[in-house]
Amino acid sequence: MTGTLNVTLPEIESLATATLKVANVSEANAASVARSIAFAERDGQKIVGLSYLPYYCEHAACGKVDGNAVPVLTRPSAAAVTVDAATGFAHPAIDLGILPLTEAAKETGIAILTVGNSYACGSLGYFVEQLAERGLVAIMTANASPSIAPHGGRTPFFGTNPIAFAAPRASGAPLVIDQSSSVVAKVAVIEAHRRGEVLPVGWALDRDGNPTTSAEAAMDGSLTAIGGYKGVGLALMVDLLSAGLSGAHFSHEASSFGDCEGGPPRTGQCILAISPERLGIADFAARSESLLTALTHEPGTRVPGARRLTARQENAARIEVDRDIWMSLEAYAAGAQRAPA
């Protein structure tokens, strides 16, 4: 059976929660992860939405990630918040630190949250937007298992290592920029491989370091860094911020996000939150708005993240999802013996 279904945001969140609980994820952790999945579907980011849920379930079921982990928060200083994810999902660990980070930034002007012993966190934009909604400027990094070869090399060493930025604006939702250090996220190549699709030119390299459009060859090779050596430099910075400051595994030390081998990856995340108000910039949101207005003055230009906001508006009442994915998740949540492929 093919096609789509129209469902609501609460329905997506409910199904995702039920599916994760079957995979031995606690109620609290499942709810945290499910919320991010539902919001990804709402914003048209399906690559980290329901289609990614089977990977979460598989890894929770096999012990790659501890679905029952209880993250632990500490406050080493007034401007620093640290969370040990205890090899559990990144989402509940970050959720635990968001409010203390907000309070610290509004008190001191700038604060940092680091999360170690963690796992994949999906969309970074989902987290930084929450801080921008509270009047803060936020920058987030997260390292991942190896996917990008160093410049001039052939063997994956860095993860896709995404970075996100969010800032409040005077009207509408905050500005959110969310991108990986690679031309495309690894999960996009995995999905193409699963579907037997050809990759666009420029996405990946084969094991010999040559450009390839074969998803199979890309799975055995590496992703192309965005901007060549500049993207590799970005991946290095993300590794040092995410893992270096949290004590987590660097990308080359982390086990793969793509299978059940090697135990928990123990990667990390880092979020910086800045209060414009504490810096004496009371009109930051208004000035941001004027900048974005000027940016779009020329016909054909658009603000980064505009497509995400358009999708959010279109999906306000009902969200179109893949029928096969939805039905396979429903079957798994009802007691299937294995995570849906």
N, C-alpha and C positions, 0 to 999 in steps of 0.2 A: 504494500500500500504506500502511495506517495501523496504529496500535497502538504497543505498547511492547516493549522487550527488557529482560531482566535481565542486567546485566554486573557485573564487579568493578571496584574502584578501580584496580588495576594495568592492567586492560584499557582503561579510559578514558584513563589517563595514556599508555599505549602508542599508542593510536590518535591522540590529540591531538598527541603528539610526531611521529609519522609524517606527519600532515597538515601540520603547520607546516614540516617539513623539505622537503616538496614545494613549499611556497610560498617557498623560498629563505631559510629560517631555520636558523641554525647548530644543531648538536646540543645545545650547552650552553644556548643561549637557548630552543630549543624545549622542552627538558626543564623549564626554569624556569617557562615559561608553562603548559605542560601540567599541571604539578603543581597549580597554582592552579585550573585548570579542573576537574580531577578532584575536588579538595576542595570546590569550589563545588557540583558534582553531589552529592557525599556529604552536604552540608549543606542540600540542598534549594534552593540558590540558582541555579536553572537559567538565570536571566536572564543570568548571567555565566559560565555553564558551556558545554556543547557548542554551544548555540544561538548563542553569541557567537563561537565559533571561526572561522566563515567570514569575519567582519569582520577578524579578526587576519590570516587568510590573504590576503584581498584586499589589505589595506594593506601587507603584507610583499611581496606580488608586484608591486604598483605603485610601491613605494618610499616610501609614506607613512611607513613605519617601516622602519629598517634592520635586517633580520633577522640580519645578521652583525656588528652593532656590538659593540664590546668596551668595557664601562663602565670608567671610570677613577676610582679612589678617592684622595682626599687627606685629610690630617688637619691642618686649619688651627690647631687647638688641642686640648688634652687632652680637652675636652668636646664637640668638634665633629667630625663626619664629613661629608664632602661627596662626592657621586658625580656624575660627568658621564655621563649615559646615552648620549651620542653619537648622539642621535636614534633610539636603539634602544628595545626593549621596556623598560617600567618594572620588570618582575619580576626580571630578572637584575641590574639596577642596585640594586634594593632588597635583594635577596639578598646582594649583595656587601657592603652596608653594615650588615646586621643584627648580625653577630657583633662587629665593632668598636664599634657603638653599644652593644651589651649590655655589653661590657667597660668602655667609657668611663663608662656610667651607674653600674655597680657600683663603679667607682673614685672617681668625682667626686660621685656622688649624683644628678646630672641631666645628660643629654647630648642632643644633637640630631643628627639625620641629615637632610640635604637632598639631593634628587635633581633635577637640572636637565636640560634638553634631552631631555625624556622623552616619554612616551606614556601612554595609558590603562593603569591598573593593575588593573582588575577590582575584586574585593572588598577593601576596606581592612581589614576584620575579619580576613582571612586573615593579614595581616602583624602586626597588633598582638597577636593571640592568641599568636603565637610568642614575643613579648617577655614577655607575662604568664605564660606557661608557665615562663619563666626567673626569675620572681619580681619582675618590673618592672611598674609602671603605665605605660601607653603611650597617647599621643594622636597620631593621624595625620590629615593633611589632604592633599587632592589637588585641583588645579584642572583644569578641562576646557574644551573649546571652548564658545562661547556657546549657551545654551539658555534662560536666564532673563532677562526684561526687568527693568530697574531699577524700583523702586516708582513707579508713575505713568507709566511708559514703555511702549512697544510693541515695541521692537527688542531681541532677545536681546543681552545684554552679559556676563553671568556664566555660567559653566558650572553644571552640577548640583552641583559643588563639594562632595563628600562629606567627612564627618568621622567618625572612628571612635575608640573608647575601649576599652581592655581593662584588667582588673585581676585579679590572682590571688585565688582564694578557697580556703578550707580543704578543701572537698570538690568533686570533679568538675572539669569544664573551667572555665577562666577566664570571668568575666563579659565579654561583648563587646557593645558598642553600635555599630552601623554605620548611618549614615543620610545622605541627601543633603540639600542645601539646598533642593531642590525637593520637591514632594509625591510625585513618583515619578521614578525614573531615566529618562533619555532613551531608553535601549534598550527600555524597556517600551512607549513610544509608537511606536518604530520597529517593534517586533514586531507591535503592534496594526495599524499601517499595512500591514505586509506581509501580514497575515492578513485584512485588510479588516474588522477588528472596531471596534465603537464604544467610545469611552473612557468610563470612569466620570466622573461629574460632579466637577469640582474639580481635575482633572489638568492642564488646559491652557487656553491662551488663543489666539484666532485672531490674524491679523496686525493687526487693529484693536484688539486688547486686550480683546476680549469673551470670556467663558467659552465653551468649545466641547467637544462630545463627539465631534467628527469628528477622526479621526486624521490625515486629509489636511490639514485646516485647522490642526491643531496642528503638523504638520511645517513649515508655512509661517508659524507664529506663535511662541509661546514656552510654556515650562512654567510652572506656577504655583509660586511660592515657598512653602515651608512656613511657615505663620504670617504670610503677607503680608509686610509690610515687615521683620519680624523675620528671616524667611528670607533676604531680600536682604542684611541686615546680616551674617548668618552667611556667605553666599557671598562677601561682601567680605573678611571676616576670613580665610577659607580662601584666597582669591586672594593676599592679602598674605603669609600664612605659606608657602604652597606655591611661588608664583612669586617673590614679593618677596624671600624669604630664599634662594632658590636661583638667582636670576638668570634664571629661565625666563620664557616668555611669559605675560603675564596672560591671562585667559580671552578678553577682547575682541581680543587680538592673535593668538590661536591659530587655526590652520586647523581645519576641522571633523573630528571623529572619525567622521563618518558617510559620507564619500566620499573619493575619491582626489585631490581638488583642493587646491591651495595648499601642497603640500610638507608636511614634518613639522610637527606642532603645537608641539613644543618646550615642553610644559607641565612642571609640577613636582610634587614630593611633599615633605612634611615630616613627620618623626616625632620626637616628644619622648619620652624614656624616663626614668623616675624610679625610684630605688631607695628603697623605704620603709625598708629596713634601714639604709642610710646616713644616713637622717634620724632614726634611733633608734627606729623603729616596727617592732619585731620581730614583733608580733602582727597585722600588717596583714591577712593572709589570713583569720585567725580573726575579726577585727572585721568584715571584708567579709561573711563568712558570716553573722554575726549580723544585720547590716543586711538582707541579702537574705531571711533567714528571717522577720524582722519585716515586710518588705515583702509577703510572701505569706501573712501570717497571716489576712487577710480572704479569705473564699471568692471565687473568680473572678479574683483578681489573679495575675499571673505576672511572673517576672523577664524583662527584655528579653533577647532571644536564645533564649528557651526553645524556640521552634519549630525553630530551627536545630539545637539539641542533640537534640530529639526526632527530627528527620529523620536526624541523624547515627547515632543508635542504631538506627533502623529500617533504615538503609542499611549497617549494619556488615558484612553478608555479601554482599549483592547490591544493586545500584542500578538502579532502573527508569529507562530513557531512551527518548526518542522514537525509534521504529524508522526513520522516514524520515530524520531527521537523522543517525542512526548509519550507515545504509546510504549516504547521500550522502557522508559523510565518508570512509567506507571506499573508495568509488569514487574520490574525489579523491586519497586517499593512494596508491591503486594506479596513478595516472597520468592522472586526468582533466585536461582542459585548462583548467578554470576552477574557482575556489572555489565550493563549493555555496551556493546562495541560501538 
